[in-house]
Amino acid sequence: MNTQKIAITVPSDLLDIIDKTTAQRRISRSKFISLVLREKLQEERSRYLKNEYDRVFTDKAICDEQLKTAMWFDGAGSKEGQEW
């Protein structure tokens, strides 16, 4: 994995918690902070996507269009099932 050094400033009480946690887990500060940041960014991305889906599918015009499209596909009929 390609890495890059950065400098950050954190409150000393937070650093104490990080140090205790990394000692218990036997991993480096860098590894721990990277894992926590990755997890947080994945949560943020998931939240963003959920909010966007919610925004789109609460739009009545889009919901109506989706329903019409689904009904069209359902009515298109195929004895073999959906090819797509």
Secondary structure as UniProt FT lines:
FT   HELIX           12..25
FT   HELIX           29..57
FT   HELIX           60..76
FT   TURN            79..80
//
